Amino acid sequence: MTATISVRRKVEGVLQMKEILRTICAVCLAACLFLFLFLGLHWNLLFCVLLGVGSYFGFYFLFKPSRKLAGIRMESLNDEKGLEKLLTDAQEDMDAIDAACKAIQKPEVLKDARALQDTGLRILDYLGKNPRKIKLARRFFTYYLDTAAKLLSRYVEFQNTGLSSPEVLSILKKTAEALPVLNNAFEKQFTHLMEGELLDVEADLALLENMRKMEGGL
């Protein structure tokens, strides 16, 4: 819960800073335009003021930052409100996975955790380029990614206790063994999302193979 609040506060801070910079840039550009028209070209004062105010709003909206969650532009989604929580949770899960990877001590476990993180990032990158497929990835977001974040976070918690009791060692061992299985599930989800592209490539390869056979028969 604390990690979630921390992430939200950081996001809010970044957004607030961007808003301040956006306002400053719009004011500066509008002021420069006003001074150029009034002092440089000696246009009518009232007209320059009106044009300066209008240009401020124009620049302000021009510099509107794109909202992204989990690397995906919210403006590209048809159902922005319905998917916003999904992507917010996904971002928090990826942050939790990244934090766990930085804390894991055993090299072999870290290797599997990094592989899991890399696959997750590749899926999110793919969805960022193909936002229409986000709805197909609901199970990845709500189950697989969430499960990965919880497992790795719990692994780090047990690791940091320093206990070597059979119960703790058993949990650490089972979690480590689950990571490659979970990564395999990630990859299957990725393949499922890419089914359309895979079918297109297979069709192209089949066509090329048929052309090669036809040329060989000539």
WORA-V244935 format. One record per run of one state. SS is the DSSP state (2 for helix, 1 for strand, 0 for the rest). FROM is the first residue (numbers start at 1). TO is the last residue. If there is no record, write none. Layout:
ss: (SS | SS)
from: (FROM | FROM)
to: (TO | TO)
This chain:
ss: (0 | 2 | 0 | 2 | 0 | 1 | 0 | 1 | 2 | 0 | 2 | 0 | 2 | 0 | 2 | 0 | 2 | 0 | 2 | 0)
from: (1 | 2 | 41 | 45 | 63 | 68 | 70 | 72 | 74 | 77 | 80 | 104 | 107 | 130 | 131 | 162 | 166 | 194 | 195 | 218)
to: (1 | 40 | 44 | 62 | 67 | 69 | 71 | 73 | 76 | 79 | 103 | 106 | 129 | 130 | 161 | 165 | 193 | 194 | 217 | 218)
